[in-house]
């Protein structure tokens, strides 16, 4: 038994993915199994494939030199969408999918722009989600704007693989250095250029003038732009301007600009990008290659996506007769969820089969193409009615393979949904068969005793993992999350409502569900019960009423009734009322699903996950939820995470998109929060509910973070050579208001290890780090602003603050505690997430024009644990010269000769 436990732990840790299931591995200095997937909406274009190959080949050599001969790209799979014509050279995908690709090629939503970027949720050193290139970026000549595409790919790969951040800051492009000079936010400071303001650009010519200081901040005015010299000697950094010819390296500890107010310094505590990269898992065992030869060029495999193949492998062993929480048997709950999946979630055109198992297994349905209602009836009719016998998961999986291959289809890329509540000592005996099959296994663990190896099956095959225990809707939520991985969002089912209601005798319960204008096709409203069917009234926004008689009962006696809304569901608020007409209390559930209104309308979607699949106490976990339409973030919505612990308790967390604590970037549509409420060891589950009230939700059209910088132009021989102007989103249209909507999604399951028994847990979590400290002189006082952390990371409120001040940045950074202390006796911390304002007069310091202070802060909690030191801010006493010595804003000083690339050269001198 001890050996088996060690084997399970080894397998769980060995196959443990962080954030998402990338297939990439690093072997003998070469990256293998990189997946680049083309979105199904992209028109067929062979040139696009060629451009991808050229970019990766160029990037491989560049990466090899940038990492000092440590890594390169060895092999890459390009996933061709199912919408393209088949060709003999296209191979069958194995576990590769658009949904899990490392790089996606897709059009921007609303023609937002072609800036390459990386979707990056996590903290410093954590891997990102994916890199996004547009077809236009790959097919057009944009060398002068971004540099060679291979260099751009390396810039984005550093985001994706090593969790480093950009070294520019479009919101704060300049800062005052400790030498009292105004510097462009960059790394390294050896990159040279000019600072100018573009007054007016017409017909290919622009009028510029020198930048002026702002009288309040001492920095350059808001419109000032840094234009780099085309000829440079600086070799770093790739994370600032990879487009410069001389730039071939990452900033190192020697060249890193620790003062620059960029995301790299904020997120990585002023570490250089190269230092973070060297600490990554990739570099722990990747020594520089010997010799002088370059590595071989990468090889490419072209894989053609196929239509979806899914086989349900369902447990009907004796333990499925267990009645959970005096509600209903596990078998009944499984059948309700499986029926919903087969009728409402699986996409039309998919091939679906079913296997049931106990100690033996039986194929109930060979693969059947989902075409119409008759298909659903044929599939659901074979859901198991009786539970008995032992549990052999391997027999169930092998029968699943057979159900797929009976139709002369390969198991490569096929999906199995495995649901079980039991243990199986022999499950590891079929691991090798599973690896060889190329199948993707999504696992659903029902109850606390389900086999511990289920997570290993999901991790080794790139599948999803779920856990359902006391949450009566947990199984329905899990099945609803297992949608197509093809990238065609318009086909995917979306959950609008999932609610369990304990209703007493003769009680009515009411609720509402908003249906927004991006959805409404294939809409279902489902009610389940435990004793007797309730009275049901459903009313659409125009007043049409559907009654109990309109709902179809299932034919399997599984206590569910379903209404399919005819045609397209009306936009607006739907209202439902349920009456428990049984003399005893009973539990009712309500589920509503739908799809995109049309293939041309991208729906609002929500996705959720934890930052890793396993938590080792006392490390905190982070909950992430992304709300978006197309690739654009949705802001201003209420996002609530519901975490079911291993013992069935529910923890509710409001997630934030404020750039504080666990949240990396403010207003990027990624809502985050720390999770620390551990209730024992075992499996936990996550689901997220998103609600938007009318006129509070906004669709953001602003630039994505973590992207290759769009270079406005270069200085060459004293002249500014401009690139075509980037189409900017004006402030008045940068955010558009959205209607009321609701989404619900499962974030899967995660495992918690190492939690001590109750009573032995001590205070281990300090307050969260303050990351948004700001400082400004107000007369002779300094005003500080920041967001309050919590008593435990980002929850509760701290006991006190420790503020330190110094005239030396390095002193404050290296030895915070010896810097001068600020009296904070009158400062009482507020609740986490609140805005704090504090003013003080610096003591023991002479203040005159140009006096500069550096300030940082720590929070202290009730257990006297201290937070990390905050971001270090600068406050400069700036007394502007008399107005006569500085030209007024708008005065034309002098113009610089300009040439615009791609346009007729026009010289404008004033």
HELIX and SHEET records of a PDB file:
HELIX    1   1 UNK A    2  UNK A   14  1                                  13    
HELIX    2   2 UNK A   46  UNK A   66  1                                  21    
HELIX    3   3 UNK A   98  UNK A  100  5                                   3    
HELIX    4   4 UNK A  109  UNK A  111  5                                   3    
HELIX    5   5 UNK A  135  UNK A  139  1                                   5    
HELIX    6   6 UNK A  143  UNK A  146  1                                   4    
HELIX    7   7 UNK A  149  UNK A  162  1                                  14    
HELIX    8   8 UNK A  238  UNK A  241  1                                   4    
HELIX    9   9 UNK A  263  UNK A  267  1                                   5    
HELIX   10  10 UNK A  273  UNK A  278  1                                   6    
HELIX   11  11 UNK A  281  UNK A  284  1                                   4    
HELIX   12  12 UNK A  318  UNK A  321  5                                   4    
HELIX   13  13 UNK A  330  UNK A  340  1                                  11    
HELIX   14  14 UNK A  341  UNK A  345  3                                   5    
HELIX   15  15 UNK A  373  UNK A  380  1                                   8    
HELIX   16  16 UNK A  393  UNK A  405  1                                  13    
HELIX   17  17 UNK A  427  UNK A  430  5                                   4    
HELIX   18  18 UNK A  431  UNK A  437  1                                   7    
HELIX   19  19 UNK A  454  UNK A  461  1                                   8    
HELIX   20  20 UNK A  474  UNK A  481  1                                   8    
HELIX   21  21 UNK A  489  UNK A  491  5                                   3    
HELIX   22  22 UNK A  548  UNK A  550  5                                   3    
HELIX   23  23 UNK A  731  UNK A  733  5                                   3    
HELIX   24  24 UNK A  809  UNK A  814  1                                   6    
HELIX   25  25 UNK A  816  UNK A  818  5                                   3    
HELIX   26  26 UNK A  883  UNK A  885  5                                   3    
SHEET    1   A 3 UNK A  25  UNK A  27  0                                        
SHEET    2   A 3 UNK A  30  UNK A  32 -1                                        
SHEET    3   A 3 UNK A  72  UNK A  73  1                                        
SHEET    1   B 7 UNK A  91  UNK A  92  0                                        
SHEET    2   B 7 UNK A 299  UNK A 304  1                                        
SHEET    3   B 7 UNK A  75  UNK A  80  1                                        
SHEET    4   B 7 UNK A  34  UNK A  38  1                                        
SHEET    5   B 7 UNK A 103  UNK A 105  1                                        
SHEET    6   B 7 UNK A 130  UNK A 133  1                                        
SHEET    7   B 7 UNK A 117  UNK A 119 -1                                        
SHEET    1   C 2 UNK A 174  UNK A 176  0                                        
SHEET    2   C 2 UNK A 182  UNK A 184 -1                                        
SHEET    1   D 6 UNK A 205  UNK A 210  0                                        
SHEET    2   D 6 UNK A 193  UNK A 202 -1                                        
SHEET    3   D 6 UNK A 224  UNK A 229 -1                                        
SHEET    4   D 6 UNK A 713  UNK A 716  1                                        
SHEET    5   D 6 UNK A 719  UNK A 722 -1                                        
SHEET    6   D 6 UNK A 898  UNK A 900  1                                        
SHEET    1   E 6 UNK A 361  UNK A 369  0                                        
SHEET    2   E 6 UNK A 351  UNK A 357 -1                                        
SHEET    3   E 6 UNK A 309  UNK A 315  1                                        
SHEET    4   E 6 UNK A 415  UNK A 420  1                                        
SHEET    5   E 6 UNK A 440  UNK A 446  1                                        
SHEET    6   E 6 UNK A 465  UNK A 468  1                                        
SHEET    1   F 2 UNK A 323  UNK A 324  0                                        
SHEET    2   F 2 UNK A 328  UNK A 329 -1                                        
SHEET    1   G 5 UNK A 494  UNK A 503  0                                        
SHEET    2   G 5 UNK A 586  UNK A 596 -1                                        
SHEET    3   G 5 UNK A 519  UNK A 529 -1                                        
SHEET    4   G 5 UNK A 560  UNK A 564 -1                                        
SHEET    5   G 5 UNK A 552  UNK A 553 -1                                        
SHEET    1   H 4 UNK A 508  UNK A 515  0                                        
SHEET    2   H 4 UNK A 572  UNK A 579 -1                                        
SHEET    3   H 4 UNK A 535  UNK A 539 -1                                        
SHEET    4   H 4 UNK A 545  UNK A 547 -1                                        
SHEET    1   I 5 UNK A 604  UNK A 610  0                                        
SHEET    2   I 5 UNK A 621  UNK A 629 -1                                        
SHEET    3   I 5 UNK A 632  UNK A 635 -1                                        
SHEET    4   I 5 UNK A 698  UNK A 700 -1                                        
SHEET    5   I 5 UNK A 735  UNK A 737 -1                                        
SHEET    1   J 3 UNK A 604  UNK A 610  0                                        
SHEET    2   J 3 UNK A 621  UNK A 629 -1                                        
SHEET    3   J 3 UNK A 670  UNK A 675 -1                                        
SHEET    1   K 5 UNK A 614  UNK A 616  0                                        
SHEET    2   K 5 UNK A 741  UNK A 753  1                                        
SHEET    3   K 5 UNK A 682  UNK A 692 -1                                        
SHEET    4   K 5 UNK A 638  UNK A 644 -1                                        
SHEET    5   K 5 UNK A 650  UNK A 655 -1                                        
SHEET    1   L 3 UNK A 774  UNK A 778  0                                        
SHEET    2   L 3 UNK A 781  UNK A 787 -1                                        
SHEET    3   L 3 UNK A 835  UNK A 840 -1                                        
SHEET    1   M 4 UNK A 820  UNK A 822  0                                        
SHEET    2   M 4 UNK A 800  UNK A 806 -1                                        
SHEET    3   M 4 UNK A 852  UNK A 860 -1                                        
SHEET    4   M 4 UNK A 873  UNK A 876 -1                                        
END                                                                             
